[in-house]
């Protein structure tokens, strides 16, 4: 059985042009989350918290995955891609060698909330051409499991001995991403191969995880990171909702400078020079 290694509370912060959000993880100690680099939860029904959005900015060396729970966000990039993600939709962007893009809310009132996850690329793919794909909510199916409803975005796992397969596959790090709604007092067993790094972020309710010493209660706004193993046992203390994140670690050096994530400081320096010279995306 996997055990909880640490429980991490999301930290209030802001990004872009002042968008208020919660940073679940990111920054130092990224090897703990390999192959992931960052997870942000954004959400507010006050337009002042999000309306300024994320004006044009660069990326190199990784992928961004945006999952919109409520609201509308428009993507534009230097390749001419324009996409609108709405309730339940996903935006998957490979920055690769370089992309300059913007993410701007397309609403002036009401609730806007969702997640953005940064997924690292292996060294051999960090300078591949940028790619962008939109997946509307209709692209994903919802699987009913006893005591739970599962919307699997990517990858494959088992919940209560039922195989769940997401709509998106990724051959390198094989990420597993799923939005799981839990009925109060329901009990569950999640199975995933031991070589995966696995985390669960509780964003609604309270979830209790079985642990050799004592059960660990994780409330909304906290991430549980697990040890190696192939199963997790947990129950919902109340109606709850969790984001499952897992992936195969790259086990490569990570050097990050803001929106650039490479393997060496020399590569970071080159990314900065390329951006300053206007050739980041060439």
N, C-alpha and C positions, 0 to 999 in steps of 0.2 A: 504493500500500500504506500502511496505517496503521502508524505507528511508536510504540513505547512512549515516553510523555512522562515518566512517573515510576512507580516501584514503591514502594508504601506498605505497610509492615508493620502488621498489626493490633496494637492496644495493649490490654493487659489492663486492665480496669476493672470497676466494678460499677454496677448501676442498680436501680431499684425498691426493694425492701426488702433489698438486699444481694445480689442475684443476680450471680454472677461471669460475666463475658462478655468478648468481645474486640470492641473498637470498630474497625472496618475504616476508616471515615471518618465525619466529622461535625465540626462546630465551625467553625473559620475556613476561609476560602477555598472556600466552598460553590459559587461560580460554576464551579469546575472540574468539578463533578459534575452540574450542572444537566441534568435536572430533579430529581435525587435530592438528598436532604438528609443521610441517614445510613444506614449499614449496620452492623448488629451481628451477630456470630456468638455464639450461646450454646451451651454443651455441657459436660456433666459426668456422670459416673456416681456422683458423691457427692451425695446428696440435700441435704446441708447447703449446697451451692453454689447451689441453685436453689429449695428448698422454700418460702422466704418469698415468692417470686413478685413480682408487680407489683400491689399493692393499688390501690384506686380513685384515679385521677388524670385530669386534664383534657388535652384537645388542642383546637387550633383551627388551621385553615388548610391542612391537608395530608392525606395518606392514609398509612396504615400497612399493610404487607403482611408477614404472618408465614408463613414456610414451615417446617413442622415435619418434620425428618428422622426423629427418633425421639422417642417419648414422647407425653404428653397434656397439653394446655393448655386451660383453660376461660376463655372470654370472657364477661363480663357488662357491660352498659352501662345508662345512664339511660333508654334507650328500651324497656328490658325484654328486649332481645336476650340470649339465652344460647346459646353455641355451644361445641362441643368439637372442637378440631383434634387429630388423631392422626397417626401415621406417614404421611408423604407428603401431608398435607393443607395447605391454604392458607386463611388468614383475610385478607380484604381489607376494610379499614374506611376509610370517608371521614369524617374528623372534621368537615370543613366548618365551619359556624358554631360548633360546639362539641359535644363529647362528653365524658362522664365514664365511664370504663370500668376494669375490672380484668382482669388476665391472670394466672391462678393455675394452677400445676402440679397435675394430678390424679393424682399418683402419689407414693409415699413412698420409693421405691427404684428403682434401675436407671438406664439412660441416658436423658437428655433433651437433645436438641440440635436446632438449627435456626438460622434467620436471621430478623431483622426489618429491613425496608427502609422508609425514609421517602421518599415520593414527593410532590413539591410540587404544589400546585394553582395554576392561573393566578389572577390578581387577581379576575377576574369570577366565579370559582367558590368563592372562599375562604369565603363566608358562605352557601353552599347548605346544605340540611338534611343532617344526619349520616346515613350509610348503613352497613350491615354485611352482609357475605355470607361464608358458609362454603363452601369447596369441598373435598369429601373426596378422598382419593387416587384414587378411581375416576373422578373427573371428568377426569383427565389421562391422556393416552396416552404411551407411550414409543416413540420412533422409532429404529430401528437403522440406523446409517450405518457404512460400512466403518471399523472401528477405534474406533467410538464408540457410546454409547447416550445418547439425548437425551430428557430429560423437559422439554418446553417448557411453562412456566406461562402465559406471555403473549407476544403479539407474533409477528412473523414474521421469519425470516432464512434464510440458506442455509449449509449445512455440507457441504463436498465436493460442491458443485453440486446438493445435494438440498434442496428447500424444506422448512423446518420451520415449522409453524404451531401456536402455543400455544392453549390452551383459553379464555383470557381476552383480551378486546380492550378497549382504552381509547382513546376517540376523540381525546383532547387531546394528551397527551405520547406516546401510542403506545408505552408501555414494552415492552421485550423482556427477558424473564426466563427463563432456562433452566438446568437442572441437567444438566451434561454429564459423563459418565464416559468416560475415555479409556484405551484399551489401551496397554500399554507399547510404545514405539517406533513407535506409529502417527503418521502425518503428516496434517495437516488444513489446509484453507483455509476461512475463515469470511468470508462476504460480507454486508454490511449497508450501506444507503444512507449516503452521506458526511455528511449533515446530522445524523446521530445522534451523541451522545456515547456512548462505548463503554468498558466496563471488564470485566475478567475477574478474579475472585477465586479463587485456587487454595486449596482447603481439604483436599485430599489429594494427596500425591505431589509431582512436580516437572514443570513444563512449560517448554519452550524455545521462544522466539519469535524468528522471523527478523527481523533488523535490518540496515540497510545497513553499519554498522561491524562489528558482531559479534552473535552470537546472545545473547539475554538469558535467563538461567535464573531462573525464578520458583518458589520453593518454597512449600509449604503455609503458610498464614497471611499471605500477601502478595497485594496487589491490584495489577494492572497497568492503568494508565490510558493510553489511546491517543490519538494525534493524529487529525486529519481524514483521511479516505480511505474506500475502500469494501471493503478486504479485509485479513485478517490471516492469516499463515502461522505454524503452530506444530506442535510435536510433543511427545508425552509421553515424558519420560525414563524413566518407570516408570508403572505403573498409577496414574492420577491422576483427580481430580475437580475441576471448576471450576464456578463460578456466573457465568453471563453476565448482565450488566446493561447495558442501553442504553436511551436515550430521546431524544425531541426536546426540545432546550432551550427553556425559556420566555423566557429573556433578559429577565427582570424583576428588580427589586430584591428582595433577600431580607433581612428583619430577623427574627432569631430571639431569643426569650427562653424557654429551656427547651422546654416542650411547645407553645408558641405560635409559629407561623411566618407572618408577614404581609409586606406590602410597605413599610410605613412604621413609624416609631417611634410615631406617634400611634395606629395600629391596634393595636400591641402594648400600649400604655398602656390602650386601651379594653378589650382582652381581659382584662387583669389586673383592671380595675375590674369588668367583667362577672362574672368568676369570684368576686371578693370579695363582690359583691352577690347572688350566687346566680342570675344570669341569663345565664350563659355559653351555656347550651343552649336558651334561650327563642327 
